[in-house]
Amino acid sequence: MNSIELPRPFSAFSAELAERPLTGGRPRLIAARSDAEAVITWLREYQDSPHTFNNYRKEAERLLLWCEGRGQALAGLGREDVLDYQQFLGNPQPAARWIGPARPRQHPDWRPFTGALAASSVRQAMTILGALFQYLLDAGYLHANPLALARRSKRALQGPPTVERYLEASSWRAVLDTLDALPQHGPRDIQHYERARWLLHLLYLTGARRSEVAQAVMGDWFQRKGLWWWRVVGKGNKQGDIPVSDALLAALQRYRQHCGLSDLPSPGELTPLVGRVNRPGALDTLSDKAIYLIVKQVFRLAAERYPAQADTLLAASTHWLRHTAASHQLDAGVPLLVVSQNLRHSTIQTTRKYLHTEDDARHQASQLHGLRRPE
């Protein structure tokens, strides 16, 4: 589990903030004396859900750093400020201060953004911050929630749109070809190659989230009635079982053999499912950030090899592989209900977002209607 410690910029910011007075007669339910302490209290509510914790921390972190630059505290934010921040997320400026390559959070060159956020990511960020403000309002730390005035768009009422952040067949072939072309000139190269190969196959064949992979161990794989399954703990600390296909089991066996392990996992085995490059048979845990960077590196190399696919590949991330897994399963004829269960969606309507074939068929059928003169 990640520490709740906030990065370097927070320490100075926290010390400068005055204690907040009681407002509106609402009793204080938390002992926080600064915005940073209040955010930490809120984050503690999500300690048992690493994926949610990391996402919420990231968004709260960005907001507090932005507030610091404006000399504002959370209690002083009005609706206009929130709209300014929403616009800022889509174009963080000055870029040199806010944007940089992905780095560990404690790295001296760490930046809050790797680029401007897409509209969907901005909406997600504001939803998370709305939950933060409501929590602090209910706790008596704030007197109002400036996000409560947000207009509920028709888009939200209509449900989620079709997912576009996935790799089409041509882009996925470019990734596989790039994997095959990774250097294997010495032991270190071979270690990096085998790990990258296993990681990309694992993410694509299961649709697992990178946080689920990072916390998984080999002993999470088990047999039931002669069939292999992978038990994961996902969002909201929910447990689910992912079926292991023959192709996935073969990929696991290859990786284990490379690491000097037996062909198949044993019950209770604590070896990380994907480990850091190390001496054979002694894998160390790989963080979800490291998983992200490995995948991004493969995508960058694929973009260099296949310029026609570069825009898509450079934009892609680990989560695109989850979308890709769902889309390709449905394209291959895997039943919608099965895909929904494999990805552990709460409703089947969430899975329907990946039915791109429905759109293709509708587009093709529309060609029957053209500009023909009546006979």
C-alpha positions in Angstrom: 0.0 0.0 0.0 1.3 3.5 -0.9 2.2 5.9 1.9 -0.2 8.8 2.4 2.7 11.2 2.5 2.2 14.1 0.1 5.0 15.3 -2.1 7.5 18.0 -1.4 5.5 21.0 -2.5 2.7 20.3 0.0 5.0 20.7 3.1 5.7 24.3 2.5 2.1 25.0 1.4 0.7 23.3 4.5 2.8 25.4 6.9 1.6 28.7 5.4 -2.1 28.0 5.7 -4.0 29.3 8.8 -6.3 27.2 10.8 -9.8 27.4 9.4 -12.6 28.9 11.6 -15.9 27.2 12.1 -18.4 28.3 9.5 -22.2 28.4 9.5 -22.3 26.9 12.9 -21.4 23.5 11.5 -19.4 21.4 14.0 -15.9 20.2 13.0 -15.7 16.4 12.5 -12.0 16.3 11.5 -9.1 17.8 13.3 -7.3 19.1 10.2 -5.6 22.5 10.6 -4.7 23.0 7.0 -5.9 22.1 3.5 -3.1 19.5 3.2 -4.1 17.8 6.5 -7.8 17.9 5.4 -7.0 16.2 2.1 -4.9 13.5 3.9 -7.9 12.8 6.2 -10.1 12.3 3.1 -7.5 10.1 1.4 -7.4 7.8 4.5 -10.9 6.8 3.7 -9.6 5.0 0.6 -6.5 3.2 2.0 -8.1 -0.2 1.4 -8.5 0.6 -2.4 -5.0 1.4 -3.9 -6.3 2.2 -7.3 -8.9 4.7 -6.0 -6.5 6.1 -3.5 -3.8 6.9 -6.2 -6.3 8.5 -8.5 -7.9 10.6 -5.8 -4.5 11.7 -4.4 -3.3 12.7 -7.9 -6.3 15.0 -8.5 -6.2 16.5 -5.0 -2.5 17.1 -5.3 -2.9 19.0 -8.6 -5.6 21.2 -7.1 -3.6 22.1 -4.0 -0.6 23.0 -6.1 -2.7 25.1 -8.3 -4.2 26.9 -5.3 -0.7 27.5 -3.9 0.3 29.2 -7.2 -2.7 31.5 -6.8 -2.3 32.1 -3.1 -5.7 30.6 -2.4 -7.0 28.1 0.1 -9.8 25.6 -0.5 -12.2 27.6 1.7 -11.7 30.6 -0.5 -12.6 29.0 -3.8 -15.7 30.2 -5.5 -17.5 28.9 -8.6 -15.5 31.2 -10.9 -12.2 29.7 -9.5 -13.4 26.2 -10.1 -14.3 27.1 -13.7 -10.8 28.5 -14.1 -9.3 25.3 -12.7 -11.4 23.2 -15.1 -10.0 25.2 -18.0 -6.5 24.9 -16.6 -6.7 21.1 -16.6 -7.2 21.2 -20.4 -4.1 23.5 -20.9 -1.8 23.6 -17.9 0.3 26.8 -18.1 3.2 27.6 -17.8 3.9 24.2 -19.3 7.5 24.1 -18.1 6.3 24.2 -14.5 3.4 21.8 -14.8 4.2 19.3 -17.6 7.0 16.8 -17.9 7.7 13.1 -18.6 6.3 10.5 -16.3 8.5 10.2 -13.2 8.2 8.7 -9.7 6.5 11.2 -7.4 9.6 11.8 -5.4 11.9 12.4 -8.4 13.3 15.9 -8.6 12.0 16.3 -12.1 8.5 15.1 -11.3 5.7 17.2 -12.7 1.9 17.0 -11.9 1.0 16.4 -15.6 2.5 14.5 -18.6 0.3 16.6 -20.9 -3.0 18.5 -21.1 -6.0 16.4 -20.0 -8.6 15.2 -22.5 -12.2 16.3 -22.0 -13.1 13.0 -20.5 -10.2 13.1 -18.0 -11.2 16.7 -17.1 -14.7 15.5 -16.3 -13.4 12.6 -14.2 -11.1 15.0 -12.3 -13.9 17.4 -11.5 -16.1 14.5 -10.3 -13.4 13.4 -7.9 -12.9 16.9 -6.6 -16.6 17.2 -6.2 -16.5 14.3 -3.8 -13.6 15.9 -2.0 -15.4 19.2 -1.5 -18.6 17.4 -0.4 -16.6 15.4 2.2 -14.9 18.5 3.6 -18.3 20.3 3.7 -19.9 17.4 5.6 -16.9 17.4 7.9 -17.4 21.0 8.8 -14.1 22.0 7.3 -15.7 24.0 4.5 -18.9 26.1 4.4 -19.8 25.4 0.8 -19.1 23.1 -2.1 -18.3 25.2 -5.2 -18.7 22.2 -7.5 -22.3 21.6 -6.4 -23.4 24.2 -8.9 -22.0 22.3 -11.9 -24.5 21.9 -14.7 -25.6 18.4 -15.3 -25.1 17.9 -19.0 -27.3 15.8 -21.3 -24.2 13.7 -22.0 -24.2 12.6 -18.4 -27.9 11.8 -18.5 -27.5 9.7 -21.7 -24.8 7.5 -20.2 -21.2 6.8 -21.2 -20.3 7.2 -24.9 -18.6 4.6 -27.0 -15.0 4.1 -25.9 -12.5 5.4 -28.5 -9.3 4.9 -26.4 -8.4 1.5 -27.7 -6.0 0.0 -30.2 -7.4 -1.2 -33.5 -6.1 -4.4 -35.0 -3.4 -2.6 -37.1 -2.1 -0.7 -34.0 -2.0 -3.9 -31.9 -0.1 -5.7 -34.7 2.4 -2.8 -34.6 2.9 -3.3 -30.8 3.4 -7.1 -31.2 5.9 -6.6 -34.0 7.7 -4.1 -31.9 7.9 -6.5 -29.0 9.4 -9.2 -31.2 12.0 -6.7 -32.4 13.2 -5.6 -28.9 17.0 -6.2 -28.5 18.2 -9.5 -27.1 21.9 -9.0 -27.3 22.8 -9.9 -23.7 21.3 -11.2 -20.4 20.0 -7.8 -19.4 18.3 -7.2 -22.8 16.7 -10.6 -22.6 15.3 -9.9 -19.1 13.7 -6.7 -20.3 12.4 -8.4 -23.4 10.8 -11.3 -21.5 9.2 -9.1 -18.9 7.8 -6.6 -21.5 6.5 -9.5 -23.5 4.8 -11.1 -20.5 3.4 -7.8 -19.3 1.8 -6.8 -22.6 0.3 -10.3 -23.1 -1.1 -10.3 -19.6 -2.7 -6.9 -19.9 -4.1 -7.6 -23.3 -5.4 -11.1 -22.7 -7.1 -10.3 -19.3 -8.0 -6.6 -19.5 -6.7 -6.2 -16.0 -5.9 -2.8 -14.5 -2.2 -2.0 -13.9 -2.9 -1.6 -10.2 -4.3 -5.1 -10.1 -1.2 -6.5 -11.8 1.2 -4.6 -9.5 -0.3 -6.1 -6.4 -0.7 -9.6 -7.7 1.4 -12.6 -6.8 1.8 -16.0 -8.6 -0.3 -17.7 -5.8 -3.3 -15.7 -6.9 -3.6 -18.2 -9.9 -5.4 -21.4 -9.0 -7.1 -24.4 -10.6 -10.8 -25.1 -10.2 -12.2 -28.3 -11.9 -9.0 -28.6 -13.9 -9.3 -25.0 -15.3 -6.9 -22.1 -14.4 -8.2 -18.8 -12.9 -6.6 -15.6 -11.7 -8.2 -14.0 -8.6 -7.8 -10.3 -8.5 -8.8 -7.5 -6.1 -10.0 -4.6 -8.1 -11.7 -1.2 -7.6 -13.6 -0.8 -4.4 -11.7 -3.7 -3.0 -13.9 -6.1 -4.9 -12.7 -9.6 -5.6 -13.1 -11.3 -9.0 -11.9 -14.3 -10.9 -10.5 -14.0 -14.4 -10.5 -17.1 -16.6 -7.0 -18.0 -17.8 -6.9 -19.0 -21.5 -4.5 -21.5 -23.0 -2.6 -18.6 -24.6 -2.3 -16.8 -21.3 -1.2 -19.9 -19.4 1.5 -20.5 -22.1 2.7 -17.0 -21.7 2.9 -17.4 -17.9 4.9 -20.6 -18.2 7.4 -19.0 -20.6 7.9 -16.1 -18.2 8.3 -18.4 -15.2 10.8 -20.6 -17.0 12.8 -17.5 -17.9 12.8 -16.5 -14.2 14.0 -19.9 -13.1 10.7 -20.9 -11.6 8.7 -24.1 -12.0 6.3 -24.2 -14.9 3.1 -23.5 -12.8 2.4 -21.5 -9.7 2.0 -23.2 -6.4 -0.7 -22.4 -3.8 0.3 -19.5 -1.6 3.3 -18.6 -3.8 4.3 -15.0 -3.0 6.4 -14.4 -6.1 5.2 -11.1 -7.8 3.2 -11.8 -11.0 5.4 -9.3 -12.8 8.7 -8.5 -11.2 11.6 -6.1 -11.5 14.5 -7.1 -13.6 16.6 -9.0 -11.1 18.6 -12.2 -10.8 16.6 -15.3 -11.8 14.3 -16.8 -9.2 14.4 -13.6 -7.0 11.7 -11.3 -8.4 11.0 -8.0 -6.5 7.6 -6.3 -6.7 7.1 -3.9 -9.6 5.1 -0.8 -8.9 2.1 0.2 -11.0 4.0 3.4 -12.1 6.8 1.2 -13.4 4.2 -0.9 -15.3 2.9 2.3 -16.9 6.4 3.4 -17.9 7.3 0.0 -19.5 4.1 -0.1 -21.6 4.6 3.5 -22.6 8.1 2.8 -23.7 6.9 -0.1 -25.9 4.2 2.2 -27.4 6.9 4.9 -28.2 9.1 2.3 -29.9 6.1 1.1 -31.9 5.3 4.7 -32.9 8.9 5.1 -34.2 8.6 1.9 -36.3 5.1 2.6 -37.7 4.7 6.4 -38.3 1.2 5.8 -39.7 0.1 4.6 -36.3 2.2 7.1 -34.3 -0.6 9.5 -33.1 -2.6 6.6 -31.6 0.4 4.8 -30.1 1.9 7.9 -28.5 -1.5 8.7 -26.9 -2.1 5.1 -25.7 -1.4 4.0 -22.1 -1.9 0.9 -20.0 -5.6 1.6 -19.6 -6.0 1.5 -23.4 -5.1 -2.2 -23.2 -8.1 -2.8 -20.9 -10.3 -1.1 -23.5 -8.5 -3.0 -26.3 -9.0 -6.3 -24.5 -12.7 -5.7 -24.2 -13.1 -4.5 -27.8 -11.1 -7.3 -29.4 -12.9 -9.9 -27.3 -16.3 -8.6 -28.6 -15.0 -8.4 -32.1 -13.9 -12.0 -31.9 -17.4 -13.1 -30.9 -17.0 -13.5 -27.2 -20.5 -13.0 -25.7 -21.2 -9.6 -24.2 -22.1 -11.0 -20.8 -18.8 -13.0 -20.6 -16.7 -9.9 -21.5 -18.6 -8.0 -18.8 -17.9 -10.6 -16.2 -14.2 -10.9 -17.2 -13.7 -7.1 -16.8 -15.8 -7.2 -13.7 -18.1 -4.3 -14.8 -20.9 -3.4 -12.4 -23.4 -3.3 -15.3 -23.5 -4.8 -18.8 -24.2 -1.3 -20.1 -20.7 -0.3 -19.2 -19.4 -3.2 -21.5 -21.6 -2.1 -24.4 -19.3 0.9 -24.8 -16.9 -1.4 -26.5 -19.2 -2.8 -29.1 -17.6 -1.0 -32.0 -18.8 -3.7 -34.4 -22.4 -2.4 -33.9 -21.3 1.0 -35.1 -19.5 -0.5 -38.1 -22.5 -2.6 -39.1 -24.8 0.4 -38.7 -22.5 2.5 -40.9 -22.3 -0.3 -43.6 -26.1 -0.7 -43.6 -26.5 3.0 -44.1 -24.8 2.8 -47.4 -28.0 1.1 -48.8 -29.6 4.6 -48.7 -28.1 6.8 -51.4 -29.0 9.5 -53.9 -31.1 7.5 -56.4 -33.7 9.0 -58.6 -37.1 7.3 -58.1 -38.1 5.1 -61.0 
